[in-house]
């Protein structure tokens, strides 16, 4: 899609919006290399938008990430701190957990294990994409994607 847009316009738009079905590492590297912003929800952000199972409050999308402290907070207000990194399918993830799970009344509803672990990408490009989506500009722009398909030229909108 990115290459076809470039062929038609003879240059890249300032940014792209896309559904998370296009969430591919190769595409993110291409966009970064060409200095193009992308507004695309990751799997958790997309799940949160769809809210498929509102009764399950312990989905990862309901755990709040704190960028400043690099922690997650669960729906019952327990803090999950960074523990280590793990490689899953060649991708590096940061692992967050807490020992507070052992005394939590909701342990069985939250996880099948002895404690809850949250896996968060360690890829800086994926983190930047999440920040773009979570920003006010990103959310407002993503909402409008249906009407103009995210193609905004560097100096003017071709759909205004």
Sine and cosine of phi, psi and omega as CSV:
sin_phi,cos_phi,sin_psi,cos_psi,sin_omega,cos_omega
0.00,0.00,-0.68,0.73,-0.02,-1.00
-0.89,0.45,-0.73,0.69,-0.02,-1.00
-0.92,0.39,-0.62,0.79,0.02,-1.00
-0.91,0.41,-0.65,0.76,0.04,-1.00
-0.88,0.47,-0.66,0.75,0.02,-1.00
-0.90,0.44,-0.65,0.76,0.03,-1.00
-0.88,0.47,-0.66,0.75,-0.05,-1.00
-0.95,0.30,-0.71,0.70,-0.08,-1.00
-1.00,0.03,-0.31,0.95,-0.07,-1.00
0.94,0.34,0.21,0.98,0.14,-0.99
-0.30,-0.95,0.20,-0.98,0.00,-1.00
-1.00,-0.02,0.64,-0.77,0.15,-0.99
-0.89,0.46,0.28,-0.96,0.03,-1.00
-0.90,0.43,-0.59,0.81,0.03,-1.00
-0.46,-0.89,0.28,-0.96,0.08,-1.00
-0.83,-0.56,0.54,-0.84,0.24,-0.97
-0.89,-0.45,0.55,-0.83,-0.01,-1.00
-0.38,-0.93,0.38,-0.93,0.11,-0.99
-0.97,0.23,0.28,-0.96,-0.10,-0.99
-0.95,0.30,-0.02,1.00,0.14,-0.99
-0.91,0.41,-0.35,0.94,0.03,-1.00
-1.00,-0.09,0.15,0.99,-0.06,-1.00
-0.95,0.30,1.00,0.03,0.00,-1.00
-0.80,-0.60,0.67,-0.75,-0.02,-1.00
-0.86,0.51,-0.64,0.77,-0.02,-1.00
-0.88,0.48,-0.66,0.75,0.01,-1.00
-0.90,0.43,-0.64,0.77,0.01,-1.00
-0.90,0.44,-0.66,0.75,0.03,-1.00
-0.90,0.43,-0.66,0.75,0.03,-1.00
-0.88,0.48,-0.73,0.69,0.00,-1.00
-0.88,0.47,-0.68,0.73,0.02,-1.00
-0.89,0.45,-0.71,0.71,-0.02,-1.00
-0.87,0.49,-0.57,0.82,-0.02,-1.00
-0.99,-0.13,0.23,0.97,0.08,-1.00
0.83,0.56,0.73,0.68,0.00,-1.00
-0.90,-0.43,0.77,-0.63,0.07,-1.00
-0.98,0.21,0.50,-0.87,0.06,-1.00
-0.77,-0.64,0.69,-0.72,0.07,-1.00
-0.89,-0.45,0.97,-0.23,-0.08,-1.00
-0.50,-0.87,0.77,-0.64,0.04,-1.00
-0.96,0.29,0.60,-0.80,0.15,-0.99
-0.98,0.18,-0.06,-1.00,-0.08,-1.00
-0.87,0.50,-0.66,0.75,-0.01,-1.00
-0.94,0.35,-0.66,0.75,0.02,-1.00
-0.91,0.41,-0.63,0.78,0.03,-1.00
-0.91,0.41,-0.66,0.75,0.02,-1.00
-0.89,0.46,-0.63,0.78,0.01,-1.00
-0.91,0.42,-0.62,0.79,0.02,-1.00
-0.91,0.41,-0.68,0.73,-0.07,-1.00
-0.97,0.24,-0.51,0.86,0.03,-1.00
0.74,0.67,0.80,0.59,-0.07,-1.00
-0.87,0.49,-0.61,0.79,-0.03,-1.00
-0.78,-0.63,0.99,0.15,-0.09,-1.00
-0.91,0.41,-0.30,0.95,0.00,-1.00
-0.97,0.25,-0.37,0.93,-0.01,-1.00
-1.00,0.02,1.00,-0.03,-0.05,-1.00
-0.98,0.22,-0.14,0.99,-0.06,-1.00
-0.99,-0.17,0.33,0.94,0.12,-0.99
-0.92,0.38,0.45,-0.89,0.00,-1.00
-0.84,0.54,-0.55,0.83,-0.03,-1.00
-0.91,0.41,-0.27,0.96,0.04,-1.00
-1.00,-0.07,0.00,1.00,0.10,-0.99
-1.00,-0.01,0.81,-0.59,-0.08,-1.00
-1.00,0.03,0.78,-0.62,0.03,-1.00
-1.00,-0.02,0.72,-0.69,0.04,-1.00
-0.95,-0.30,0.97,-0.26,-0.05,-1.00
-0.90,0.44,-0.58,0.82,-0.05,-1.00
-0.93,0.38,-0.73,0.68,-0.05,-1.00
-1.00,-0.08,-0.08,1.00,-0.03,-1.00
0.80,0.60,0.81,0.59,0.02,-1.00
-0.68,-0.74,0.28,-0.96,0.16,-0.99
-0.92,-0.40,0.52,-0.85,0.09,-1.00
-0.88,-0.48,0.79,-0.62,-0.04,-1.00
-0.98,0.18,0.22,-0.98,-0.01,-1.00
-0.87,0.49,-0.31,0.95,0.04,-1.00
-0.98,-0.20,0.35,0.94,0.14,-0.99
0.93,0.36,0.44,0.90,0.10,-0.99
-1.00,-0.07,0.61,-0.80,-0.03,-1.00
-1.00,-0.09,0.80,-0.60,0.08,-1.00
-0.98,-0.22,0.87,-0.50,-0.06,-1.00
-0.98,-0.18,0.35,-0.94,0.04,-1.00
-0.89,0.45,0.77,-0.64,-0.01,-1.00
-0.95,-0.31,-0.82,0.58,-0.02,-1.00
-0.24,-0.97,-0.07,-1.00,0.08,-1.00
-0.95,-0.30,0.52,-0.86,0.10,-0.99
-0.68,-0.74,0.57,-0.82,0.06,-1.00
-0.99,-0.15,0.81,-0.58,0.04,-1.00
-0.78,-0.63,0.87,-0.50,-0.02,-1.00
0.78,0.63,0.73,0.68,0.04,-1.00
0.95,0.32,-0.02,1.00,0.04,-1.00
-0.97,-0.23,0.62,-0.79,-0.01,-1.00
-1.00,-0.02,0.74,-0.67,0.02,-1.00
-0.81,-0.59,0.55,-0.84,0.13,-0.99
-1.00,-0.03,0.70,-0.71,-0.05,-1.00
-0.95,-0.30,0.74,-0.67,0.00,-1.00
-0.86,-0.51,0.64,-0.76,0.00,-1.00
-0.33,-0.94,0.08,-1.00,0.05,-1.00
-0.48,-0.88,0.43,-0.90,0.09,-1.00
-1.00,0.08,-0.13,0.99,0.01,-1.00
-0.91,0.42,-0.32,0.95,-0.03,-1.00
-0.88,0.48,-0.54,0.84,-0.07,-1.00
-0.89,0.46,-0.44,0.90,-0.01,-1.00
-0.96,-0.29,0.12,0.99,-0.05,-1.00
-0.99,0.11,0.70,-0.72,0.02,-1.00
-0.93,0.37,-0.30,0.95,-0.09,-1.00
-0.97,-0.22,0.20,0.98,-0.08,-1.00
-0.79,0.61,-0.75,0.67,-0.05,-1.00
-0.92,0.39,-0.49,0.87,0.05,-1.00
-0.98,0.18,-0.45,0.89,-0.10,-1.00
-1.00,0.05,-0.63,0.78,-0.09,-1.00
-0.46,-0.89,0.34,-0.94,0.06,-1.00
-1.00,0.00,-0.24,0.97,-0.04,-1.00
-1.00,-0.04,-0.21,-0.98,0.00,-1.00
-0.98,0.18,-0.37,0.93,0.04,-1.00
-0.43,-0.90,0.37,-0.93,-0.01,-1.00
-1.00,0.06,0.70,-0.71,0.11,-0.99
-0.85,-0.53,0.68,-0.74,0.07,-1.00
-0.93,-0.38,0.75,-0.66,0.04,-1.00
-0.96,-0.28,0.81,-0.59,-0.06,-1.00
-0.78,-0.63,0.71,-0.71,-0.07,-1.00
-0.84,0.54,0.60,-0.80,0.07,-1.00
-0.98,-0.20,0.11,0.99,-0.01,-1.00
-0.99,0.16,0.88,-0.47,-0.05,-1.00
-0.89,0.46,-0.50,0.87,0.02,-1.00
-0.94,0.35,-0.63,0.78,0.05,-1.00
-0.93,0.38,-0.60,0.80,0.06,-1.00
-0.91,0.42,-0.65,0.76,0.03,-1.00
-0.90,0.44,-0.65,0.76,0.03,-1.00
-0.89,0.46,-0.66,0.75,0.04,-1.00
-0.89,0.45,-0.65,0.76,0.04,-1.00
-0.90,0.44,-0.66,0.75,0.05,-1.00
-0.86,0.51,-0.73,0.68,-0.03,-1.00
-0.91,0.42,-0.65,0.76,-0.06,-1.00
-0.97,0.25,-0.22,0.98,0.00,-1.00
-0.95,0.30,0.34,-0.94,0.06,-1.00
-0.85,0.52,-0.71,0.71,0.02,-1.00
-0.86,0.51,-0.71,0.71,-0.04,-1.00
-0.89,0.45,-0.72,0.69,-0.01,-1.00
-0.92,0.40,-0.68,0.74,0.02,-1.00
-0.90,0.43,-0.67,0.75,0.00,-1.00
-0.93,0.37,-0.67,0.74,-0.01,-1.00
-0.89,0.45,-0.60,0.80,0.04,-1.00
-0.88,0.48,-0.53,0.85,-0.04,-1.00
-1.00,0.06,-0.08,1.00,-0.14,-0.99
-0.85,0.53,-0.51,0.86,-0.02,-1.00
-0.90,0.43,-0.60,0.80,-0.08,-1.00
-0.98,0.18,-0.50,0.86,-0.01,-1.00
-0.76,-0.65,0.16,0.99,0.10,-1.00
0.83,0.56,0.40,0.92,0.15,-0.99
0.95,0.31,0.16,0.99,-0.04,-1.00
-1.00,-0.06,0.98,-0.18,0.05,-1.00
-0.89,-0.46,0.82,-0.57,0.01,-1.00
-0.96,0.29,0.28,-0.96,-0.07,-1.00
-0.87,0.48,-0.52,0.85,-0.04,-1.00
-0.89,-0.46,-0.24,0.97,-0.04,-1.00
-0.38,-0.93,0.40,-0.92,0.06,-1.00
-1.00,0.04,0.73,-0.68,0.03,-1.00
-0.99,0.11,-0.04,1.00,-0.03,-1.00
-0.91,-0.41,0.21,0.98,-0.03,-1.00
-0.99,0.13,0.00,0.00,0.00,0.00
